[in-house]
Amino acid sequence: MNTRQVHKSRSDVHDDEDIDNSSLLAQAHTAREESSIRCMSDWESNADVEGTVGGSLLPSRKLREGVAEINAATDDFREENVAENSQHGRSRREPRLFRWWSNVISRVSRSASSLLNQHSPNLTDILDGNEENPLAKIEEQRGHQGSSLDDENVSCAAIGLERVEDQDIYALRAEIKFLKTRIAELEISNKVDETTLKEEPSRESTSIPVLTPVQTLRPDQISRYSRQLLLNNGFGVEGQKKLLSTSVLVIGAGGIGSTAIFYLAAAGVGHITIVDYDCVEMSNLHRQIIHKDENASTSYVQVGMNKALSAKQAVMALNPTISCTALAVMIDGSNALELVSRHNIIIDACDNPRTRYLLNDACILAGRTLVSGSAMGTEGQLTVYNYQPTREPATESGSDLDKTSGNKNPSSACYRCLYPNPVPAEGSKSCSDNGVLGPVPGIIGVLQAMEALKLLTGIGKVMHDRLMMYDSLQCSFMNIKKPTAKSNCAVCSEHASIRSMKDSEISLANVRGPGCGTYSDTIPTSSSEQNISCDEYNKIRESGTPHVLLDVRVPRQFDMCALEGSVNLPLGELESKLEQVGNLSNGELPVYCLCRRGVASAEATRVIQRAINEQNQTRIHSVHNISGGLNSWVRTVNPEFPQY
C-alpha cells in the first residue's frame, strides 16, 4: 500500500462515521496482503545475500518471520479495535489504525535490517556516521520542528509529505533502500585489491585460528558436501564434522601443493595454513595450477604475486566457508616447531632437502603426522611419517611446545631413518634443472590430500608403513615396505641427539635450502680475473671483437633459447672435446663460457684453464666465465630474452 492509499484509507475512515467493523478489518486485511507481497518482493531481490555472506540464516526464514509478524500484528489490531469500538466508539479508529500500520512497517524494517546486517557487523556504525542516511536526515529535520502542528506541517511539506506518519513510512522505505545500496558498496570494497595481494604479509599480520569442534552441520554445508556425506564406508556426517573441526599446514604452494590445497579446501578442512615465501613465475603455471596467469611474473624486472597469497585467493574463491592463512615466510628452526604444533596434520610439498629434514624433526618433537610427497621428471613418491592418532593443535603460540614429548620410536621409519646423512649434492635435484611433467606433481598432491583426509577422519589404511613410487610413463604404482624405525636415529630414537630445532639446524648447515643454487658450494669457481659481467660481455659483442662463445648447457636447454653465435658443448662432454675448443680458438680467439646461472660455466672455465696450464691444449688463447649466466643477461642486458 503506497502513501496515497494510506491517505485515502484515513480519509474514508474519518469521513464515513457509519463504517462498520467488518469494513475496517477488510482494509487491514488488504493492507496485510499488500505488505506481504511487497516484503516478499524485497527479500526476493536479496535472495543472494545468504550465498554471498555464508551466514547461518536463510532469506526464506527471514521472509517467513516477517510475514508472521505482519499476521500477528493484524490479529492484535482486530482484537484491540473491537475492544476500542465497544468502549470508546468509532472516534478512536483512525489513530489506532495508523499506529498499527507504523508498527507493521517498523517490524518489517527491523527484520530486513537484521538480514542485511549479516553483510557487515559494523553496518550500524557505518549508517550512524554516514551523512546520507535518510532516516538520520528525517530525525534531524524533526528535531528542528516545533511542538505546534503548524510547524510540523511546514516541516513535512518541505520534504513533500503532509503527515509525520507518512514521513515515517517514507523514512523506513528509504532506509531499506539505503541499506541495500550500502551492502552493494561494501561488497565491492571488500574485494581484495590486486595491489594489496601482491604485498607479502608479515608474521604479525597473520593469525592461525583455534577451531572449536563442529557439533552439527548447517544446511549449506550439507548441500556443499552432500556427495561425500553419502559414502557408506564410515565417512558420512561424523567424518565431515571432524574435517570442519581440524586444521592442516601445507608447506609449499608449488606443483604438489597446488592440488593438495585445492582438494583439502574442497573437502571442507576447517582451516588451511599455506606457507611459501616464493613468488609466482610464468614457468610455474604448467604444473602449479592453483595460480593464475595474471599473478605470474613475465620477466626478471617484474615480481609476481606471493605463492601463499595466490593460493589463498584461489582457496577462498573455491570454498569461502572455511578459513585460510597465507604466510610468506621461509621455514627454519625459529618457526617450524611453532607452526607444526598448531595444526593437526602437516603436508610436506616443498622442493628442497633442508626443509624436509626440518619438518620431519619438528613433527617428531611435536608429535604430529607428516604426509610427504615429492616429484621429479616423470616420477613421484609418497609416504607418511610419524603416524599416530590425530592430536589437538596448540591453542596459543608455543603454549604446548614444552609439554610435548613427541613420538619416540614410531612404528615405521622417519625421514632421518631412511636418509640419516644429508647429502649436499642432492641440491642438483630440482625441477628447474631436471624438469618435470606437469601432471606428475599434481597426482602426488591429490594422493597427499587423500592421505590427509584418511588421517583426519580415521577411515582407510594410511601409508605409514609403505613408500609408494609412481612412474607416469609406465602408469605404474609400486609400494615398497618401509623398515622399522632405527634404534640409533638422530631424532626419533630414545637416544636421539636432536632434541630441539636448534640441534636440527646445526645438523643441516651444509644442506641446500629453498632458493639456493644447485651444488654451487661444492664446485670450484673460476678466479676473479677470469669472471666478467654480462654488461662487460655485451660491450664485447657490440664492439664486434672476435671471440668464441661456448654454451655449456645440456642440448635440451640450448634448444630452448641461446645467444646468437654461441656454440653448444655440454659440460659433461667438455674434457673429452677440448681439442674441438682449441680448433675454435685457434690460438687467437678468447673463449667465453656461458650457462644458465653461471655455475656450470665456472666449472667449464676451470677445466679449460687447467688444460691451458698443463699445456695439453696450446691452441686455446684464454678462457673467461660470464658471471650469472643467462639469468643475469635477462636482468641486466635484455629483459626480452626467454627465461626458464
C-alpha positions, -999 to 999 in steps of 0.1 A, spaced: 0 0 0 15 33 -10 13 67 7 -17 79 -13 -36 47 -5 -29 53 32 -42 89 29 -73 76 12 -80 50 38 -76 75 66 -99 99 48 -125 73 43 -124 63 80 -126 99 91 -154 110 68 -177 80 70 -188 77 106 -211 48 96 -183 24 86 -186 -9 104 -160 -32 119 -161 -56 90 -151 -28 66 -123 -17 88 -110 -52 92 -112 -57 54 -90 -27 49 -65 -41 74 -66 -75 57 -59 -58 23 -30 -39 39 -16 -71 53 -17 -88 19 -2 -59 0 26 -56 27 33 -93 25 36 -91 -13 59 -61 -11 81 -77 16 84 -108 -4 95 -88 -34 121 -70 -13 135 -102 1 135 -120 -33 156 -91 -46 181 -100 -19 180 -138 -24 218 -139 -29 226 -124 4 230 -158 21 252 -172 -6 274 -142 -6 279 -139 32 277 -175 42 256 -167 73 236 -192 92 201 -178 84 184 -183 51 164 -155 34 133 -177 33 134 -179 71 135 -142 74 107 -139 49 85 -162 70 93 -143 101 84 -110 85 51 -123 72 43 -139 105 49 -107 123 26 -89 99 -1 -115 105 3 -113 143 1 -75 142 -31 -77 121 -47 -101 146 -37 -79 175 -52 -49 157 -85 -69 151 -89 -77 188 -79 -43 201 -100 -25 176 -131 -44 185 -124 -36 222 -119 1 215 -151 3 195 -171 -11 222 -156 12 249 -148 45 232 -167 44 199 -156 49 164 -137 82 170 -106 62 182 -103 41 149 -82 65 129 -52 68 153 -53 31 162 -52 22 125 -22 43 118 -3 33 150 -9 -3 138 4 5 103 35 22 117 42 -8 140 39 -32 110 64 -11 89 88 -9 118 87 -47 123 93 -53 86 122 -28 86 138 -45 117 136 -79 100 151 -66 68 178 -48 87 186 -80 107 191 -99 74 211 -71 57 234 -67 87 248 -101 81 269 -84 54 287 -62 79 289 -64 117 297 -27 116 268 -16 94 250 2 122 282 22 129 285 30 92 250 42 90 252 63 122 283 81 108 270 85 72 255 118 63 235 102 35 214 80 59 178 91 51 165 82 85 191 104 101 181 133 79 145 128 88 153 127 125 175 157 123 148 176 105 122 165 130 144 177 158 142 212 145 104 211 143 84 230 168 58 215 191 29 231 172 10 213 145 16 242 121 54 239 124 51 202 119 31 206 87 55 232 74 85 208 80 67 179 64 56 200 34 93 210 29 101 174 20 69 167 1 49 149 28 20 161 48 19 140 80 45 126 104 31 90 99 36 93 62 71 106 69 79 75 90 68 52 62 89 71 37 119 71 60 116 33 67 114 25 30 143 48 22 163 32 49 158 -3 34 168 11 0 198 28 15 209 -4 33 208 -23 0 229 3 -16 255 3 12 257 -35 10 265 -34 -27 292 -8 -19 306 -29 9 308 -60 -13 327 -41 -39 351 -26 -14 357 -60 3 370 -75 -29 408 -79 -24 427 -53 -42 453 -68 -66 480 -44 -55 475 -54 -19 475 -91 -27 510 -87 -42 524 -74 -10 539 -100 12 522 -105 45 542 -101 77 541 -126 105 524 -101 128 495 -95 103 486 -132 101 469 -154 126 460 -191 128 426 -196 144 418 -222 171 389 -242 158 361 -255 180 345 -289 174 316 -287 150 285 -303 166 260 -301 137 262 -294 100 244 -263 87 221 -267 57 245 -250 33 273 -274 45 251 -304 39 244 -292 4 281 -285 -4 295 -318 10 264 -340 2 282 -363 -22 309 -373 3 283 -374 31 265 -402 12 296 -425 14 289 -457 33 324 -465 43 324 -447 76 329 -411 64 294 -396 65 283 -368 88 308 -377 116 337 -376 91 326 -342 78 323 -328 113 359 -340 120 372 -323 89 355 -290 97 370 -291 132 406 -296 121 435 -277 106 462 -286 81 496 -270 75 508 -271 39 544 -263 32 548 -253 -4 522 -239 -29 540 -253 -60 532 -282 -82 524 -307 -54 509 -282 -30 485 -268 -57 463 -299 -60 467 -309 -23 455 -275 -12 426 -275 -37 412 -308 -26 416 -302 11 397 -269 7 370 -285 -14 366 -314 11 359 -289 39 390 -289 61 382 -263 87 414 -243 84 444 -244 60 477 -226 66 498 -222 34 535 -214 38 556 -203 8 580 -174 5 584 -176 -33 566 -157 -59 546 -169 -90 566 -171 -122 554 -179 -157 574 -211 -157 553 -224 -127 520 -223 -144 522 -256 -164 521 -276 -132 512 -251 -103 475 -249 -113 463 -231 -82 479 -198 -96 466 -175 -123 484 -162 -153 477 -126 -141 496 -133 -109 528 -145 -126 559 -125 -134 568 -125 -171 604 -112 -167 630 -106 -140 620 -69 -139 585 -79 -127 577 -95 -94 548 -120 -93 523 -124 -65 535 -144 -35 525 -180 -39 509 -184 -5 487 -153 -11 478 -165 -46 469 -199 -33 448 -184 -5 429 -163 -31 421 -195 -50 410 -213 -19 386 -186 -8 371 -184 -43 366 -222 -42 352 -225 -7 346 -193 12 330 -212 42 364 -223 55 393 -202 68 428 -199 53 461 -182 64 489 -173 40 524 -170 53 551 -156 30 579 -169 52 607 -194 49 606 -225 71 636 -225 95 645 -235 130 628 -204 145 593 -211 133 590 -247 122 581 -262 156 555 -235 164 537 -238 131 537 -276 132 524 -277 168 494 -255 159 480 -279 133 466 -314 132 483 -327 101 513 -315 82 517 -317 44 552 -316 30 550 -302 -5 584 -285 -6 612 -288 -31 644 -289 -11 660 -313 13 667 -288 41 630 -281 46 622 -318 45 646 -325 74 633 -295 94 597 -306 90 605 -342 99 623 -332 131 596 -307 141 569 -333 136 588 -358 157 593 -332 185 557 -320 184 541 -354 179 524 -346 145 519 -368 115 537 -358 83 524 -365 49 554 -363 25 554 -362 -13 579 -354 -40 581 -354 -78 608 -351 -104 608 -356 -141 582 -382 -148 582 -399 -114 569 -393 -79 569 -406 -43 545 -406 -14 546 -418 22 535 -409 58 560 -403 86 555 -403 124 520 -418 121 498 -416 152 462 -407 161 454 -371 153 463 -347 182 448 -314 191 468 -284 180 483 -260 204 459 -233 214 484 -205 216 517 -196 201 542 -220 217 518 -229 246 522 -267 243 557 -269 230 575 -276 262 548 -301 273 550 -322 241 572 -353 244 567 -361 207 566 -396 193 598 -415 201 602 -449 185 574 -446 159 563 -479 143 579 -471 110 610 -452 99 610 -414 98 627 -393 71 661 -393 90 658 -431 95 657 -435 57 682 -408 49 704 -403 80 731 -384 63 720 -352 44 739 -350 11 748 -315 -1 750 -328 -37 712 -335 -35 709 -298 -43 712 -307 -80 679 -325 -79 654 -297 -87 626 -292 -112 644 -261 -125 674 -282 -135 660 -316 -144 624 -306 -155 591 -321 -145 560 -332 -164 531 -311 -151 505 -338 -141 531 -358 -121 533 -334 -91 496 -329 -94 489 -366 -89 512 -367 -59 494 -337 -44 460 -354 -49 473 -385 -31 486 -364 -3 452 -348 2 437 -383 3 461 -395 29 453 -363 50 416 -369 47 420 -405 59 441 -394 88 417 -367 99 386 -389 96 400 -422 107 390 -442 76 410 -465 54 446 -477 57 473 -450 60 506 -452 40 527 -450 71 544 -484 66 549 -481 28 566 -459 3 547 -455 -29 566 -449 -61 548 -436 -92 560 -439 -128 539 -418 -151 554 -432 -184 545 -468 -173 514 -457 -154 525 -479 -126 523 -476 -88 547 -496 -67 546 -500 -29 577 -507 -10 575 -518 26 593 -493 49 617 -506 75 610 -501 112 624 -471 130 662 -472 136 673 -476 171 700 -451 167 681 -425 147 693 -389 155 658 -377 161 632 -404 168 651 -429 189 653 -430 227 689 -418 225 683 -390 199 710 -363 196 685 -339 181 663 -327 209 655 -292 197 651 -273 164 684 -256 171 701 -290 171 682 -298 138 695 -266 122 731 -273 132 729 -307 116 718 -291 83 744 -265 80 756 -276 45 723 -289 31 706 -270 3 676 -250 14 648 -231 -5 660 -207 -31 696 -219 -30 717 -226 -61 724 -262 -71 757 -277 -59 774 -243 -62 791 -246 -29 808 -279 -39 823 -268 -73 855 -247 -75 848 -213 -90 870 -195 -115 893 -167 -104 881 -132 -102 903 -122 -131 885 -147 -154 850 -135 -144 833 -109 -164 798 -95 -160 770 -97 -186 773 -60 -192 810 -63 -200 804 -92 -223 777 -73 -241 801 -45 -248 825 -71 -264 796 -83 -286 786 -48 -296 822 -38 -305 825 -68 -328 856 -82 -312 862 -117 -325 858 -144 -298 843 -178 -291 811 -181 -270 809 -216 -255 774 -225 -242 779 -255 -218 743 -262 -211 727 -296 -220 713 -298 -255 676 -297 -244 682 -264 -227 703 -250 -255 674 -258 -279 650 -237 -258 670 -205 -262 706 -194 -269 725 -163 -277 733 -158 -314 767 -171 -325 771 -195 -295 784 -230 -298 769 -257 -276 793 -281 -259 778 -296 -227 799 -296 -196 797 -333 -193 815 -337 -227 839 -309 -223 870 -327 -211 868 -352 -240 863 -325 -266 889 -299 -255 905 -303 -290 874 -290 -305 876 -259 -283 912 -255 -294 902 -256 -331 876 -229 -324 900 -206 -306 929 -214 -330 953 -198 -306 939 -163 -314 903 -160 -301 894 -158 -264 868 -183 -251 838 -171 -231 818 -198 -212 781 -193 -206 754 -213 -189 720 -206 -172 731 -193 -138 769 -191 -141 776 -223 -121 783 -248 -149 802 -222 -169 825 -216 -139 833 -253 -138 839 -253 -176 863 -223 -172 882 -242 -145 885 -273 -168 897 -253 -198 922 -233 -177 937 -264 -162 942 -278 -197 959 -245 -207 982 -246 -176 992 -282 -182 998 -273 -219 975 -300 -231 958 -275 -253 982 -248 -266 957 -237 -292 933 -222 -267 941 -185 -264 924 -178 -230 891 -185 -212 866 -164 -192 834 -171 -173 803 -149 -178 790 -144 -143 754 -150 -136 747 -167 -169 716 -162 -190 696 -153 -159 718 -123 -153 717 -115 -191 679 -111 -188 682 -89 -157 709 -66 -169 710 -67 -207 679 -79 -225 647 -84 -205 630 -98 -236 653 -128 -237 634 -160 -228 639 -172 -192 632 -206 -177 
